[in-house]
Amino acid sequence: MPEESPDRSRAEHKEAGRLSWKSRHIPFGTILLVSLVLAAVLSAIFMVIAQGPSNPIP
């Protein structure tokens, strides 16, 4: 079985490293969207808590 040339194995290693990084990379738009949704949900929760009970017992 012939060995691969060093250039080919180096290129394949470089490509594997690039694909590995891409698989762990989270796009900036996704982070922005998730943080916006999280802020909206937390804001709604805190507004409900701040209102207090709507029918307090007299």
MOTA-V442897 format. One record per residue. RES is the residue in one small letter. NEAR is the number of other ideal C-beta (glycine too) atoms within 8 Angstrom. Layout:
res={RES,RES}
near={NEAR,NEAR}
This chain:
res={m,p,e,e,s,p,d,r,s,r,a,e,h,k,e,a,g,r,l,s,w,k,s,r,h,i,p,f,g,t,i,l,l,v,s,l,v,l,a,a,v,l,s,a,i,f,m,v,i,a,q,g,p,s,n,p,i,p}
near={2,3,4,6,6,6,6,8,9,8,8,8,8,8,8,8,8,8,8,8,8,7,6,6,6,5,6,5,6,8,9,8,8,8,8,8,8,8,8,8,8,8,8,8,8,8,8,7,7,6,6,6,4,5,4,6,3,2}
